[in-house]
Amino acid sequence: MAENKLVHETSPYLLQHAHNPVNWYPWGKEALEKAVNENKPIFLSVGYSSCHWCHVMEHESFENEEIAKIMNENFVSIKVDREERPDLDDIYQKVCQMATGQGGWPLSVFLTPDQKPFYVGTYFPILDNYGRPGFGSILLQLAQAWKEKPNDVKKASENFMQNLRGAEMVTTPATLDKAILDEAAMNLFQIADNTYGGFGQAPKFPNAANLSFLLRYGKISKISKFSEFVFKTLNKMGKGGIFDQIGGGFHRYSTDARWLVPHFEKMLYDNALLPIVYAEAYQLSRDSFYLDVINKTLGFVLREMTSPEGGFYSALDADSEGEEGKFYVWSKKEVSQILGKDADVFCLYYDVTDGGNFEGHTILNNSIATSAVAFHTGITEDAVRSIIAESSKKLLDVRSKRIRPGLDDKIITSWNALMVSAFAKGYRVTDNLAYLQAAENCVTFIEKNLLAGDSLLRTYKNGKAKLSAYLEDYAYLVNALVDLFEVNPDAKYLALAEKLAKYMVEHFWDEKNSNFYFTADNHESLIIRPKNNYDLSMPSGNSVTANALLKLYHLTQNKKFHEISVKTMEAFAIMAAENPFGFGYLLNTIYLHLQNPTEITLLNPQNKTIYDDLTKRFLPESILVTIQSQAQIQALEKYQYFAGKEFEDETTVFVCKNFSCSLPLKTISEIVKLLS
């Protein structure tokens, strides 16, 4: 038997398959040349380490000796981690959407030796089942078709290629004005769930960017129902089963409309994107519940997702001991044994019952007020809060001794950049220096391990960085550097952001269509050069680039950044208004542009009243830079934004708006007057 080539990989997902009887190859020259030389079709299987149905298909089919024999004799089998190769995933997911009306993982694609698809699906059961053909019979039929009906295969692949090229998005540039935001907000509200919050029905994903947009629209329109809807959504999520009540952090999505039963995997990107909208909600409402969610989520990332080197790991599995959610759920008997006399208060607060709410066990969730628990149990609200806090620690301690879900410990540049932004924003509202330190440590880690000259690498594991970075890696990192610069204006962060932004414009920008490609012009050549334009579970590279370049323009006065940011926004503006659900992040950027960012410089923030008022205020239309020392302002003098601003013995604020700047301001009343 030939060697399974995945044993040499670093991806935890690929390593999960390294001992299958299938002769797997990673995507690369060796496998692609073998397919051409032996004139064999390629079976491409794409998934990720915490994907439940990927595990099922592996166990049923890829561990099966008979299935493996058919695959090894008739196909060149290639296994891809979608998180390492989002370009391949993007191309072949589009094919799957065209063929079946839906995508997902595992993605199963049969390709000609020149990588053109001719048959596609997602999960296939080993035998005919679930109304799906069995994987074994598909393999045999396609192997036969390849040998006996090559013209049919060629025709199918040509059809797919024609559709794929035809699916390239054609955009109609539009003038950027408030009408775009008005239409988008009304359209987004059409799919809002006014009972439980969020958008659409089950399954429900926590779409952070759309919630941030509604907070901004509430501010610009002065209509309170928009922000009230966001508060409701964040409250329901933060009290629901989608949030890990005792350990902190969000699960991937809710399988029901009420945010109760999650799909239990925890992805780094969700736990980066959500604290930011909770921080904005806190700035608007000053509700300490939002701070609690931020602290629990960022605390979880520091405790469980941070590498000793300062990077952040990718994901935690949904399953442990072969059961989904086993690590997170409780029985009432177990809780009672651990908590003793405090169990009644805890069980009432977190809805722990004998029958449970998930397969005989309970997913902790809170739908009762502290005051109601106090009334029912005859103790004070402070006593209830104290019992909940102490009991949660005890349960977390017991839970930490359980068999843990699998950890995907690869470090992805773009996801780490999102986390840098989250820690920077978390620091702004909490003043917790551990958050600022985590953001700085991660940037240092990226500079040391994932920066190669002017360009970036995508992924790192076990001391090894590899794969050319994608648009999102550059965009998110430039954005994160600007976010970090605002709270700690070290000149090196701005210089690196500028350098990477120039690289991005040079190698990813499509001048003809006024948007960005997903891959650089020096990237491996694939059947098409993909573009990724929608803000879904993560914001698109185009949206984040527009935002990062807009802010960078204000900080550096590089007019090219402004021009490209505006062109990108104009290209997608009509689509964003008509389909706001897929463009939440872009809409936030359009909002910032239309408001013409207010430039606020806070020097020597020793006056805590002024500092707190500004950093804890909801100012989504501003760039707020906090200068801590004389050395910082001196290092930034070459930028017009900071020129001529003196560092004094007392706290001083400059507010620049519509191309004119205030005199040095030293009282809250003067500052607020200019911000209103």
C-alpha positions as CSV (number, residue, x, y, z in Angstrom):
1,M,0.0,0.0,0.0
2,A,1.2,3.5,-0.8
3,E,1.9,5.8,2.1
4,N,-0.8,8.1,3.3
5,K,0.9,11.5,2.7
6,L,-1.0,13.4,5.4
7,V,1.4,12.2,8.1
8,H,3.8,15.0,7.1
9,E,1.2,17.8,7.5
10,T,0.6,20.2,10.4
11,S,-3.1,20.8,10.0
12,P,-5.0,19.0,12.9
13,Y,-7.8,18.2,10.4
14,L,-5.4,16.6,7.9
15,L,-3.6,14.7,10.7
16,Q,-7.0,13.3,11.8
17,H,-7.0,11.4,8.4
18,A,-3.3,10.5,8.4
19,H,-3.9,6.9,9.3
20,N,-6.9,6.2,7.1
21,P,-6.4,3.3,4.6
22,V,-7.1,5.9,1.9
23,N,-3.9,7.0,0.1
24,W,-4.6,10.7,0.9
25,Y,-2.5,13.5,-0.5
26,P,-2.5,17.1,0.5
27,W,-3.3,19.6,-2.3
28,G,0.0,20.2,-4.1
29,K,2.2,19.4,-7.1
30,E,2.8,15.7,-6.3
31,A,-1.0,14.8,-6.2
32,L,-1.9,17.0,-9.2
33,E,0.9,15.6,-11.4
34,K,0.0,12.1,-10.4
35,A,-3.6,12.6,-11.6
36,V,-2.3,13.9,-14.9
37,N,0.4,11.3,-15.4
38,E,-1.9,8.4,-14.5
39,N,-5.0,10.0,-16.2
40,K,-7.0,9.5,-13.0
41,P,-9.8,11.7,-11.7
42,I,-9.3,13.5,-8.4
43,F,-11.5,13.0,-5.4
44,L,-11.3,16.2,-3.4
45,S,-12.5,16.2,0.2
46,V,-12.7,19.5,2.0
47,G,-13.5,19.9,5.7
48,Y,-12.2,21.3,9.0
49,S,-11.3,19.8,12.4
50,S,-14.4,20.6,14.4
51,C,-16.9,19.6,11.7
52,H,-19.2,16.9,13.0
53,W,-20.3,15.4,9.7
54,C,-16.7,15.4,8.5
55,H,-16.0,13.0,11.4
56,V,-19.0,10.9,10.5
57,M,-17.9,10.5,6.9
58,E,-14.4,9.7,7.9
59,H,-15.6,7.0,10.3
60,E,-18.1,5.5,7.9
61,S,-16.2,5.7,4.6
62,F,-12.5,6.7,4.9
63,E,-11.8,4.2,7.6
64,N,-13.5,1.5,5.6
65,E,-11.0,-0.9,3.9
66,E,-13.3,-1.7,1.0
67,I,-14.1,1.9,0.2
68,A,-10.4,2.9,0.5
69,K,-9.5,0.1,-2.0
70,I,-12.0,1.5,-4.6
71,M,-10.6,5.1,-4.0
72,N,-7.0,4.0,-4.2
73,E,-7.4,2.1,-7.4
74,N,-9.5,4.6,-9.3
75,F,-8.8,8.1,-7.9
76,V,-6.1,10.4,-6.7
77,S,-7.6,11.4,-3.3
78,I,-6.8,14.9,-1.9
79,K,-7.7,16.1,1.5
80,V,-8.0,19.9,2.2
81,D,-8.4,21.8,5.4
82,R,-10.8,24.7,4.4
83,E,-9.2,26.9,7.0
84,E,-5.8,26.5,5.4
85,R,-7.1,26.8,1.8
86,P,-10.2,29.0,1.7
87,D,-9.4,29.7,-2.0
88,L,-10.1,26.1,-3.0
89,D,-13.0,25.9,-0.7
90,D,-14.6,29.0,-2.1
91,I,-14.3,27.8,-5.7
92,Y,-15.7,24.4,-5.2
93,Q,-18.4,25.5,-2.7
94,K,-19.7,27.7,-5.5
95,V,-19.8,24.6,-7.7
96,C,-21.7,22.7,-5.0
97,Q,-24.2,25.6,-4.6
98,M,-24.8,25.6,-8.4
99,A,-25.3,21.8,-8.5
100,T,-27.3,21.1,-5.4
101,G,-28.6,24.5,-4.2
102,Q,-26.6,24.3,-1.0
103,G,-23.0,23.9,0.2
104,G,-21.4,22.8,3.4
105,W,-18.8,20.4,4.9
106,P,-17.6,17.9,4.3
107,L,-17.4,19.0,0.6
108,S,-16.9,16.1,-1.8
109,V,-15.9,17.0,-5.3
110,F,-14.8,14.8,-8.2
111,L,-12.4,16.6,-10.6
112,T,-10.7,15.9,-13.9
113,P,-6.9,15.8,-13.7
114,D,-6.9,19.5,-14.7
115,Q,-9.0,20.3,-11.6
116,K,-12.3,20.9,-13.3
117,P,-15.3,19.6,-11.3
118,F,-17.7,17.0,-12.8
119,Y,-19.6,15.7,-9.8
120,V,-20.2,17.3,-6.4
121,G,-21.9,16.9,-3.1
122,T,-21.4,17.3,0.6
123,Y,-21.8,14.4,3.1
124,F,-22.5,11.0,1.5
125,P,-23.5,8.1,3.7
126,I,-21.6,4.9,3.1
127,L,-24.8,3.2,1.9
128,D,-27.8,4.7,0.1
129,N,-29.5,6.5,3.0
130,Y,-31.1,9.9,4.0
131,G,-32.4,10.1,0.4
132,R,-28.7,10.3,-0.7
133,P,-26.8,7.8,-2.8
134,G,-24.2,5.8,-0.9
135,F,-20.6,6.8,-1.3
136,G,-19.5,3.3,-2.4
137,S,-21.9,3.2,-5.3
138,I,-21.0,6.8,-6.3
139,L,-17.3,5.9,-6.5
140,L,-18.0,2.8,-8.6
141,Q,-20.3,4.7,-11.0
142,L,-17.9,7.6,-11.5
143,A,-14.9,5.4,-11.9
144,Q,-16.9,3.5,-14.6
145,A,-18.1,6.8,-16.3
146,W,-14.5,8.1,-16.3
147,K,-13.3,5.0,-18.3
148,E,-16.4,4.3,-20.5
149,K,-18.1,7.7,-21.0
150,P,-15.3,10.3,-21.1
151,N,-17.4,12.6,-23.3
152,D,-20.1,12.8,-20.6
153,V,-17.6,13.7,-17.9
154,K,-16.0,16.3,-20.2
155,K,-19.5,17.8,-20.9
156,A,-20.4,18.0,-17.2
157,S,-17.1,19.7,-16.3
158,E,-17.5,22.2,-19.2
159,N,-21.0,23.1,-17.9
160,F,-19.6,23.7,-14.4
161,M,-16.8,25.8,-15.7
162,Q,-19.2,27.9,-17.9
163,N,-21.5,28.5,-14.9
164,L,-18.5,29.3,-12.6
165,R,-17.2,31.9,-15.0
166,G,-20.7,33.3,-15.5
167,A,-21.2,33.5,-11.8
168,E,-18.5,36.2,-11.5
169,M,-20.3,39.0,-9.8
170,V,-21.0,42.1,-12.0
171,T,-21.4,45.2,-9.8
172,T,-23.0,48.5,-10.7
173,P,-21.3,51.4,-8.9
174,A,-23.7,53.6,-7.0
175,T,-23.4,57.0,-5.3
176,L,-22.8,56.7,-1.6
177,D,-25.6,58.5,0.4
178,K,-27.8,57.9,3.4
179,A,-30.5,56.3,1.2
180,I,-28.3,53.2,1.0
181,L,-28.3,52.9,4.8
182,D,-32.1,53.6,5.0
183,E,-32.9,50.9,2.5
184,A,-30.5,48.4,4.2
185,A,-31.9,49.0,7.7
186,M,-35.5,48.5,6.5
187,N,-34.6,45.3,4.5
188,L,-32.6,43.9,7.4
189,F,-35.6,44.6,9.8
190,Q,-37.8,42.5,7.5
191,I,-35.9,39.3,8.6
192,A,-35.5,40.3,12.2
193,D,-37.0,38.0,14.9
194,N,-38.7,40.4,17.2
195,T,-39.4,37.7,19.8
196,Y,-36.0,36.2,20.4
197,G,-33.7,38.6,18.5
198,G,-31.4,37.7,15.6
199,F,-32.3,37.2,12.0
200,G,-34.4,34.5,10.3
201,Q,-35.5,31.3,11.9
202,A,-33.5,28.3,13.1
203,P,-30.6,27.6,12.8
204,K,-29.5,31.0,14.0
205,F,-26.1,32.4,13.6
206,P,-24.8,35.4,15.7
207,N,-24.3,37.9,12.9
208,A,-22.2,40.5,14.8
209,A,-21.7,43.0,11.9
210,N,-25.5,43.3,11.2
211,L,-26.1,44.0,14.8
212,S,-23.4,46.7,14.8
213,F,-25.0,48.2,11.7
214,L,-28.4,48.5,13.4
215,L,-26.7,50.3,16.4
216,R,-25.2,52.8,14.0
217,Y,-28.5,53.2,12.1
218,G,-30.3,53.8,15.4
219,K,-27.8,56.6,16.1
220,I,-28.0,58.3,12.7
221,S,-31.8,57.9,12.4
222,K,-32.6,58.6,16.1
223,I,-35.1,55.8,16.0
224,S,-34.7,53.8,19.2
225,K,-36.3,50.5,17.9
226,F,-33.1,49.6,16.1
227,S,-30.8,49.7,19.1
228,E,-33.5,48.2,21.3
229,F,-33.7,45.2,18.9
230,V,-29.9,44.8,19.2
231,F,-30.0,44.9,23.0
232,K,-32.7,42.3,23.0
233,T,-30.7,40.0,20.7
234,L,-27.5,40.4,22.8
235,N,-29.4,39.8,26.0
236,K,-31.0,36.6,24.6
237,M,-27.7,35.3,23.3
238,G,-25.8,36.2,26.4
239,K,-28.3,34.4,28.6
240,G,-28.9,31.5,26.2
241,G,-27.3,28.1,25.7
242,I,-25.2,29.5,22.7
243,F,-23.1,31.3,25.4
244,D,-21.1,29.1,27.7
245,Q,-22.5,30.4,30.9
246,I,-19.8,29.2,33.3
247,G,-16.7,29.0,31.0
248,G,-17.4,32.0,28.7
249,G,-17.3,32.1,25.0
250,F,-19.8,31.5,22.3
251,H,-20.7,28.3,20.5
252,R,-21.0,28.3,16.7
253,Y,-24.7,28.7,16.2
254,S,-28.1,27.9,17.7
255,T,-30.1,25.0,16.4
256,D,-33.3,26.6,17.6
257,A,-34.8,30.1,17.4
258,R,-34.4,30.7,21.1
259,W,-30.6,30.5,21.3
260,L,-30.9,27.5,23.6
261,V,-29.4,24.4,22.0
262,P,-26.2,25.3,20.2
263,H,-24.0,23.4,17.8
264,F,-21.3,23.1,20.5
265,E,-18.1,23.8,18.5
266,K,-16.3,27.1,19.5
267,M,-14.6,29.0,16.7
268,L,-12.0,31.7,17.4
269,Y,-13.6,34.1,14.9
270,D,-17.0,34.1,16.7
271,N,-15.3,34.9,20.0
272,A,-13.5,37.7,18.3
273,L,-16.4,39.3,16.5
274,L,-19.0,39.2,19.2
275,P,-17.2,41.0,22.0
276,I,-16.9,44.0,19.7
277,V,-20.7,44.4,19.4
278,Y,-21.2,43.8,23.1
279,A,-18.6,46.6,23.7
280,E,-20.6,48.9,21.5
281,A,-23.8,48.0,23.3
282,Y,-22.1,48.7,26.6
283,Q,-21.0,52.1,25.3
284,L,-24.6,52.9,24.4
285,S,-26.4,51.5,27.4
286,R,-23.7,51.3,30.2
287,D,-25.4,47.9,31.1
288,S,-22.8,45.9,33.1
289,F,-24.3,42.7,31.7
290,Y,-22.5,43.4,28.4
291,L,-19.2,43.9,30.2
292,D,-19.7,40.6,31.9
293,V,-20.2,38.8,28.6
294,I,-17.0,40.6,27.2
295,N,-14.9,39.6,30.2
296,K,-16.1,36.0,30.2
297,T,-15.5,35.7,26.4
298,L,-12.1,37.3,26.4
299,G,-11.2,35.4,29.6
300,F,-12.1,32.1,27.8
301,V,-9.8,33.0,24.9
302,L,-6.9,33.9,27.2
303,R,-7.4,30.7,29.2
304,E,-8.1,28.1,26.5
305,M,-7.3,29.5,23.1
306,T,-3.9,31.3,23.6
307,S,-0.6,29.6,22.7
308,P,2.5,30.2,24.9
309,E,3.9,32.1,22.0
310,G,1.1,34.6,21.9
311,G,-1.0,33.5,18.9
312,F,-4.5,32.2,19.2
313,Y,-5.7,28.7,18.4
314,S,-8.5,28.1,15.8
315,A,-11.3,26.0,17.3
316,L,-12.6,23.6,19.9
317,D,-14.6,20.5,18.7
318,A,-18.3,20.1,19.4
319,D,-17.8,16.5,20.5
320,S,-15.9,14.9,23.3
321,E,-15.9,11.1,24.1
322,G,-17.9,10.8,20.8
323,E,-20.9,12.8,22.0
324,E,-21.8,16.3,20.9
325,G,-21.9,18.7,23.9
326,K,-21.0,16.2,26.5
327,F,-18.3,18.5,27.9
328,Y,-20.8,21.3,28.5
329,V,-24.0,19.8,29.9
330,W,-25.1,18.8,33.4
331,S,-27.6,16.6,35.2
332,K,-29.4,18.0,38.2
333,K,-28.1,15.1,40.3
334,E,-24.5,16.1,39.5
335,V,-25.1,19.8,40.2
336,S,-26.8,19.0,43.5
337,Q,-23.8,16.8,44.6
338,I,-21.3,19.5,43.8
339,L,-23.2,22.5,45.2
340,G,-25.1,21.0,48.2
341,K,-27.2,23.7,49.8
342,D,-26.6,26.2,47.0
343,A,-27.9,23.9,44.3
344,D,-31.5,25.2,44.5
345,V,-30.6,28.8,43.8
346,F,-28.2,27.8,41.0
347,C,-30.7,25.3,39.4
348,L,-33.5,27.9,39.5
349,Y,-31.3,30.6,37.9
350,Y,-29.8,28.4,35.2
351,D,-33.0,26.3,34.5
352,V,-31.4,23.0,35.6
353,T,-34.3,20.4,35.9
354,D,-34.6,16.7,36.4
355,G,-35.7,16.1,32.8
356,G,-33.2,18.5,31.3
357,N,-33.5,20.4,28.0
358,F,-31.0,18.4,25.9
359,E,-31.1,14.6,25.7
360,G,-31.8,14.2,29.4
361,H,-29.2,16.8,30.5
362,T,-29.3,20.5,30.9
363,I,-27.6,23.2,28.8
364,L,-27.2,26.1,31.3
365,N,-29.3,29.1,30.3
366,N,-30.9,32.0,32.2
367,S,-34.4,33.3,31.7
368,I,-35.2,34.4,35.2
369,A,-34.2,37.7,36.9
370,T,-32.0,37.7,40.0
371,S,-34.9,39.4,41.8
372,A,-37.3,36.6,41.0
373,V,-34.8,34.0,42.3
374,A,-34.3,36.1,45.5
375,F,-38.1,36.2,45.9
376,H,-38.5,32.4,45.4
377,T,-35.7,31.5,47.7
378,G,-36.2,34.1,50.4
379,I,-32.7,35.6,50.2
380,T,-31.3,38.9,49.0
381,E,-30.3,39.7,45.4
382,D,-26.7,40.2,46.5
383,A,-26.8,36.7,48.1
384,V,-28.1,35.2,44.9
385,R,-25.4,36.9,42.8
386,S,-22.7,35.6,45.3
387,I,-24.1,32.1,45.2
388,I,-24.2,32.1,41.3
389,A,-20.6,33.4,41.1
390,E,-19.2,30.9,43.6
391,S,-21.2,27.9,42.2
392,S,-20.1,28.7,38.7
393,K,-16.5,28.5,39.8
394,K,-17.1,25.2,41.5
395,L,-18.8,23.7,38.4
396,L,-16.1,25.1,36.1
397,D,-13.4,23.5,38.2
398,V,-15.2,20.1,38.0
399,R,-15.8,20.5,34.3
400,S,-12.1,21.3,33.6
401,K,-11.4,17.7,34.8
402,R,-13.6,16.2,32.2
403,I,-12.3,14.8,28.9
404,R,-12.0,17.9,26.8
405,P,-13.2,18.5,23.2
406,G,-10.5,18.3,20.6
407,L,-8.5,21.5,20.0
408,D,-7.5,22.7,16.6
409,D,-4.2,24.4,17.6
410,K,-3.2,25.8,14.2
411,I,-2.9,29.6,14.2
412,I,-4.5,31.5,11.3
413,T,-3.3,35.0,10.5
414,S,-6.8,36.5,9.7
415,W,-8.5,35.0,12.7
416,N,-5.7,36.1,15.0
417,A,-6.1,39.6,13.6
418,L,-9.8,39.6,14.4
419,M,-8.8,38.6,18.0
420,V,-6.4,41.5,18.2
421,S,-9.3,43.9,17.3
422,A,-11.4,42.3,19.9
423,F,-8.8,42.6,22.7
424,A,-8.1,46.3,21.6
425,K,-11.8,47.1,21.8
426,G,-12.2,45.1,25.0
427,Y,-9.4,47.0,26.6
428,R,-11.1,50.3,25.6
429,V,-14.3,49.6,27.5
430,T,-12.7,47.6,30.5
431,D,-9.3,49.2,30.9
432,N,-8.0,45.6,31.6
433,L,-4.3,45.7,30.7
434,A,-4.3,42.0,30.2
435,Y,-6.4,42.5,27.1
436,L,-4.0,45.2,25.7
437,Q,-1.1,42.9,26.4
438,A,-2.8,40.0,24.6
439,A,-3.3,42.1,21.5
440,E,0.3,43.4,21.5
441,N,1.7,39.8,22.1
442,C,-0.3,38.5,19.1
443,V,1.0,41.2,16.8
444,T,4.5,40.5,18.0
445,F,3.9,36.8,17.3
446,I,2.6,37.5,13.7
447,E,5.6,39.9,13.0
448,K,8.0,37.2,14.2
449,N,6.4,34.1,12.6
450,L,4.0,35.0,9.8
451,L,5.5,38.1,8.2
452,A,7.9,37.4,5.3
453,G,9.3,40.7,4.0
454,D,6.4,42.7,2.8
455,S,4.1,39.7,2.5
456,L,2.2,37.4,5.0
457,L,1.8,33.7,5.4
458,R,-1.5,32.2,6.3
459,T,-1.0,29.6,9.0
460,Y,1.4,28.4,11.7
461,K,1.7,25.3,13.8
462,N,4.5,23.5,15.6
463,G,7.1,26.2,14.8
464,K,6.2,26.1,11.1
465,A,4.5,28.8,9.0
466,K,3.3,28.1,5.5
467,L,0.9,29.0,2.7
468,S,0.6,32.4,1.0
469,A,-1.9,34.6,2.8
470,Y,-5.2,35.6,1.3
471,L,-7.0,39.0,1.1
472,E,-8.7,38.5,4.4
473,D,-5.4,37.9,6.2
474,Y,-4.1,41.2,5.0
475,A,-7.3,43.1,5.4
476,Y,-8.0,41.9,8.9
477,L,-4.5,42.5,10.0
478,V,-4.3,46.0,8.6
479,N,-7.6,46.7,10.4
480,A,-6.4,45.2,13.6
481,L,-3.2,47.2,13.6
482,V,-5.3,50.4,13.2
483,D,-7.6,49.3,16.1
484,L,-4.5,48.6,18.3
485,F,-2.9,51.8,17.2
486,E,-5.9,53.8,18.5
487,V,-5.5,52.4,22.0
488,N,-1.7,52.2,22.0
489,P,-0.3,54.6,19.3
490,D,3.1,53.0,18.8
491,A,4.4,54.3,15.4
492,K,5.5,50.8,14.4
493,Y,1.8,49.6,14.3
494,L,0.9,52.4,11.9
495,A,4.0,51.8,9.7
496,L,3.3,48.1,9.4
497,A,-0.4,48.7,8.6
498,E,0.7,51.1,5.8
499,K,3.2,48.7,4.4
500,L,0.7,45.8,4.3
501,A,-2.0,48.0,2.8
502,K,0.3,49.0,0.0
503,Y,1.1,45.3,-0.7
504,M,-2.6,44.5,-0.7
505,V,-3.4,47.3,-3.2
506,E,-0.5,46.2,-5.4
507,H,-1.3,42.5,-5.5
508,F,-5.0,42.0,-4.9
509,W,-6.8,45.1,-6.4
510,D,-8.9,44.6,-9.5
511,E,-8.8,48.0,-11.2
512,K,-11.3,47.0,-13.8
513,N,-14.0,45.9,-11.4
514,S,-13.2,48.1,-8.5
515,N,-12.9,45.3,-5.9
516,F,-10.3,42.9,-4.6
517,Y,-9.5,39.4,-5.5
518,F,-9.3,36.7,-2.8
519,T,-5.8,35.6,-3.9
520,A,-2.7,37.7,-4.8
521,D,-1.5,38.0,-8.4
522,N,1.5,35.8,-7.4
523,H,-0.6,33.0,-6.0
524,E,-0.8,29.5,-7.3
525,S,-3.0,29.4,-10.5
526,L,-6.4,27.7,-10.0
527,I,-9.3,27.1,-12.4
528,I,-10.5,30.6,-11.6
529,R,-9.1,33.5,-9.5
530,P,-11.8,33.7,-6.8
531,K,-13.4,36.7,-5.2
532,N,-15.2,36.7,-1.9
533,N,-17.6,39.6,-1.5
534,Y,-20.2,38.6,1.2
535,D,-20.0,39.3,4.9
536,L,-21.3,36.1,6.4
537,S,-19.9,34.2,9.4
538,M,-16.8,36.4,8.9
539,P,-16.7,39.8,7.1
540,S,-15.4,39.7,3.5
541,G,-11.9,40.9,2.7
542,N,-13.4,43.6,0.5
543,S,-15.5,45.1,3.3
544,V,-12.7,45.0,5.8
545,T,-10.2,46.5,3.3
546,A,-12.6,49.3,2.6
547,N,-12.8,50.1,6.3
548,A,-9.1,49.7,7.0
549,L,-8.1,51.9,4.0
550,L,-10.6,54.6,5.0
551,K,-9.1,54.8,8.5
552,L,-5.6,54.6,7.2
553,Y,-6.3,57.5,4.8
554,H,-7.3,59.7,7.7
555,L,-4.2,58.7,9.7
556,T,-1.7,58.9,6.9
557,Q,-3.3,61.2,4.2
558,N,-2.4,58.7,1.5
559,K,-5.1,59.6,-1.1
560,K,-4.8,56.3,-2.9
561,F,-6.1,54.5,0.2
562,H,-9.2,56.8,0.2
563,E,-9.8,56.4,-3.5
564,I,-9.7,52.6,-3.4
565,S,-11.9,52.5,-0.3
566,V,-14.6,54.6,-1.8
567,K,-14.5,52.6,-5.1
568,T,-14.9,49.4,-3.2
569,M,-17.9,50.8,-1.3
570,E,-19.5,52.2,-4.4
571,A,-19.1,48.8,-6.2
572,F,-21.2,46.9,-3.6
573,A,-23.5,49.7,-2.3
574,I,-26.6,48.7,-4.3
575,M,-26.2,45.0,-3.3
576,A,-25.7,46.0,0.3
577,A,-28.9,48.0,0.3
578,E,-30.9,45.2,-1.3
579,N,-29.3,42.3,0.6
580,P,-28.0,43.8,3.9
581,F,-27.8,40.5,5.6
582,G,-24.7,39.6,3.4
583,F,-23.1,43.1,3.7
584,G,-23.3,44.1,7.4
585,Y,-19.6,45.0,7.7
586,L,-19.6,47.0,4.5
587,L,-22.6,49.0,5.7
588,N,-20.7,49.9,8.8
589,T,-17.9,51.2,6.6
590,I,-20.3,53.1,4.4
591,Y,-21.7,54.7,7.6
592,L,-18.2,55.7,8.7
593,H,-17.5,57.3,5.3
594,L,-20.8,59.2,5.1
595,Q,-20.3,60.6,8.6
596,N,-16.9,61.9,7.5
597,P,-14.9,60.5,10.4
598,T,-14.3,62.8,13.4
599,E,-10.6,62.7,14.3
600,I,-10.1,62.8,18.1
601,T,-6.7,62.9,19.7
602,L,-6.5,62.5,23.4
603,L,-3.1,63.4,24.9
604,N,-1.9,62.5,28.4
605,P,-5.1,60.7,29.5
606,Q,-4.4,61.3,33.3
607,N,-7.8,63.0,33.7
608,K,-9.9,59.9,34.3
609,T,-13.2,61.7,33.8
610,I,-12.3,62.9,30.3
611,Y,-10.6,59.6,29.4
612,D,-13.6,57.5,30.6
613,D,-16.2,59.7,28.9
614,L,-14.5,59.4,25.5
615,T,-13.4,55.7,25.6
616,K,-16.8,54.5,27.0
617,R,-18.8,56.7,24.6
618,F,-20.4,55.1,21.5
619,L,-18.5,57.0,18.7
620,P,-18.7,54.7,15.6
621,E,-18.1,57.7,13.3
622,S,-14.8,58.6,14.9
623,I,-11.1,57.7,15.0
624,L,-10.0,58.1,18.6
625,V,-6.2,57.9,19.3
626,T,-5.0,58.0,22.9
627,I,-1.4,59.4,23.2
628,Q,0.3,58.2,26.4
629,S,3.6,59.9,26.3
630,Q,5.8,62.7,24.8
631,A,7.8,60.0,23.0
632,Q,4.8,58.6,21.2
633,I,3.7,62.0,19.8
634,Q,7.3,62.7,18.7
635,A,7.5,59.4,16.8
636,L,4.4,60.3,14.9
637,E,5.2,63.9,13.9
638,K,5.8,62.9,10.3
639,Y,2.1,62.2,10.0
640,Q,-0.1,65.3,9.4
641,Y,-2.7,63.9,11.7
642,F,-0.4,64.4,14.7
643,A,1.7,67.4,13.5
644,G,1.8,70.4,15.9
645,K,0.0,68.7,18.7
646,E,1.8,69.4,22.0
647,F,2.0,66.9,24.9
648,E,1.2,68.9,28.1
649,D,1.1,68.2,31.8
650,E,-2.7,68.0,31.8
651,T,-5.1,66.0,29.6
652,T,-5.7,67.7,26.3
653,V,-8.1,66.8,23.5
654,F,-8.2,67.8,19.8
655,V,-11.3,67.2,17.7
656,C,-11.0,67.6,14.0
657,K,-14.2,67.5,11.8
658,N,-14.9,68.4,8.2
659,F,-11.3,69.5,7.6
660,S,-11.1,71.9,10.6
661,C,-9.6,71.3,14.0
662,S,-10.5,72.6,17.4
663,L,-8.1,74.4,19.7
664,P,-6.8,72.3,22.6
665,L,-9.8,71.3,24.7
666,K,-9.5,70.6,28.5
667,T,-13.0,70.2,29.8
668,I,-15.7,67.6,29.2
669,S,-18.3,70.2,28.3
670,E,-16.2,71.7,25.5
671,I,-15.4,68.2,24.1
672,V,-19.0,66.9,24.2
673,K,-20.3,70.1,22.4
674,L,-18.1,69.3,19.4
675,L,-19.0,65.6,19.4
676,S,-22.8,66.1,19.4
